[in-house]
Amino acid sequence: MMEIGDRLKQLRLLQGKTQKEMSDGCLDRSFYSRVENNKNSIVVEDLISILRSNNISIVDFFNSFGETQPKNHIYQEMIETAFVEKNINKLQAIQRDATFTNQIIKYVAELLIVKLENRTNEYKKLREKFKKYIYHLDKWDEDSLWILAYIMFVYDFGDLEWVVDSIFNKFQHDRINDSKIVYLLAQISVNYLKICSKQDKAKAQVQKTLDFLDDLPNISEIALYKMYGICCQSTNHKKDYEIILKESGYERYFK
């Protein structure tokens, strides 16, 4: 079961903050560090002070210890829909939503706005925020996989290669029973194949990705992704695949 320290660290990383920034004005940083590592307990008054100081809902904090559906999923779906529809206004509304305090997911919305508006000069600033978040991850879960799937295009290829390899190494020998995790892994694989296609000397990474995609469970949710992997191995097949997508109304999801 998740402990209070684990939850504090998770929320701190999602806000892109250091331990000093998270505990500032509430606790000594070294003591806060021990709380995060579950080596020291924290009194209720100090915990509430930290949550309020960082605009974290007390209800949202404790929801993670029960069976309540995380708020993140709702906003992720809103961002996905807005991006596919190229609806910048909806993405901006998510950024302004004061009731949603997951700063990293808000950064994803900001990045997608920048992409839609073709402001590529702003990629570097956002890339550093995401690199900091990814670097401090303890594990790959549904939220972190979703974030990666939508920020991959802004990464330097060398850094991205390391990140994707860590995912492949984590999941390639696991029996994955969560269909959402499978879907996100397939999405990351296809995104990576597209990025690799623009790189010289990336054949080994392409083959590794194709093998990983092929080994994912054959569930209906990733049928199109599986098909894409097969078609990547043949130019003619890829052309046929693009025709199928266009006629089926799915083309825009793979642009």
N, C-alpha and C positions, 0 to 999 in steps of 0.2 A: 504494500500500500504506500502511496506517496506520503512523505512527511512534510511538515511545514517548511523546513529548509529547502527541500526539493522544489516546492511550489514557488517560494520566493525567488530562487535562482531562475526557474523557468520564466517567470514574469519579468524579471530583471533583463534577461537576454532578449525577450520579446520586445522590450522597450528600448533595447540597444544601449543600456546604461552600464557603467562600472559599479563595483560594490560601493565605492565612495559616493558616487552620485545617488545610488539607491538609498543609502543610509544617512546621507547628509542631514544634519539637524535633528536626527532621531536617535542614532546609536553610534558608538565608536566603530570605525570601519573594521578593525581587527576582531572586535566582538561579533559584529554582523557577519563577518566571514565564517566564524565558528558556528553561528546559527545556520547559515546556508549549508554548511557541511554536516549539519545535524550533530555537532559536538557540544553545543550549548542550547539550552531551552531559552525561550523568549516569553516575557510576560505579555498578557493580552493588551495592556495599555501601549506597550512599545510596538507590538505588531500592528495595531490599529493606526498608530501614528505613522508608521512606514507606509501602510496602504494608502492612507489619506494624502500623505506627502507626495506620493507618486500617482495620484488619481486612479487608484485601483479600487474597484467596487468590492466591499467586504463580502457581499453575496457571491460575486463572481469568484473571489478567492476560495471560498469554502465549497462552492459548487463542484470543484474538481475532485473533492473527496467523496462525492456521492455519484449518483447515476444520471444527473442532469445533463442534457445534451449541451456540449460546449457552445458558447456564443460564436466562437471562431468559425465554425462550420457555416453558420448562417451568412456571415460576412464574406467568407470565401466564395460561396455560391453567388452572392450579389456581385462580387468583383468579377468572377468568371463571366457572368451574363452581360455585365456592363461592357467588358472588354470585347467580347465577341460582337456585341451590337455597336461597338465603337462609341459608346455613350459616355462622353467625358463628364457630363454634368452629374451622372450617377456616381462615378468614381470620386468626383470632388465632394459630393455629399457624404460619402463614407469617410473621407479625410476629415470633414468638419464635425462628424458625429461625436459629441462629447461623451456619450454613454458607452462608447466602444474604446477601450484603452490599450488594445494590442497595437503598439506602435510599429512593430515590424510588418504586420499585415497592412497597416496604413501606408508604410513605405512601399509595399508592393503596389498598392493603388496609385501612389505617386509615380512610381516607375512606369506603370502602364499608361498613365496620362502623358508622361514625357515621350514614351514610344509613339503613342497615337499622334502627338503633335510634332513628332520628328525632331525633338530637341536633344539630339545625341550628345551635345556638349555637356549635358548634365548627368550623363551616365556615370562618370568617374566618381562624383560625390556620393551617389547612391550605392555604387558598387562597394565602396569602403564600408558603408553601414552594414551591408549584407555579409561581406567577408568577415566582419567582426562577429556577427551573429553565428554564422556557420562554424567559425573557428572554435567557438566556445561550447558547441553542442556536445552533450554527453551521449546522445543516441539519436538515431533517425526514427522519428515517429510520423504520424499522419500530418501534423501541422508543419513540421520542418520539410517533409517531402513536398507538400503542396507549395510552400514558399519557393523551394528550389525550382520546381517545375515552371514557375512564372518569372524567375529572375535569371535563368541560365544564359540567355542571350547577351546579358550585359557583362558576363565574366570574361576575363582573359582566358584563352584556351588552356594555357599551362596550369592555371589554378583550377579550372573546371575539370581537367583530366584527373587531378588528384581527388577532387570531391566525388566525381562519378565513380571512380575506382573504389572509393571507400564504401559507397552504397552497394556496388556489385559484390564486393567482398563480404559485406554484412548479410545480404539477402540471398546470395546464389545457392547456399546450401541449406537455407531454412525452408521449412514447409509453411507457406504463407496462407493463413486461413481467412484473412480479412480482405474482402473484395475491394474495399476502398484503397488499401495499401497496394494491392496488385494493380489497380487502375493507375495510381500515381506513378508506380515504377514503370509501367508501360508508357505513360506520357513522358516521363523523363528520358526514357530510352529513345523514343522517336525524336524528341527535341534534340537530343545529343547526336543522333544520326544526321540530322539536318546541319548541325554545327560542324560536325566532322567532315561533311561533304565539301565544306568551304576551306578546309585545311589541307596543306600538303603533308604527305607522310603520316596520314592518320589511318591507314588501312588496318593496322593492328587494333586500334580502338573501335573501328567500325565493326570488325569481325567479332570482337569481344561483346559489343553491344547487341549485335544480331543474335549471338548465342544466348545472351542473357534474356533477351525478349522472347526468343523461341522457347526457353525453359520455363517461362511464367505459366501459371495455370491457364488452361483454355476455357476461360469464362466469357460469357457473351459481352460483358462490358468492355473488353479490350479486343474484340474481333477486328475492328478497323486498324488498330495499332499492329496487331499480328500480321494483318494483310500488308500493311505498309512495309514491315520488316522483310517479308517475302519478296515484295516487289522491288525493294531497294537492290536486290541482287541481280536484277535484269532491267535494262533500259526499256525494253518493249513492254515488260510487265508493269513497269512504273507508269508508262503512258496509259495503259489500260486501267490502272488503278485510279489515275487522275480523272479519267472519263467516268468511272463508277462513282467517284466522290461527287463530281459535278452533277450527274444525273440524279443522285440520291439526296442532294441538298446539303452535303457535309463538307464541301470543298473549303469553305471559309474557316473551318476548324483546323485545317492543316496548312494554311498559308504561312 
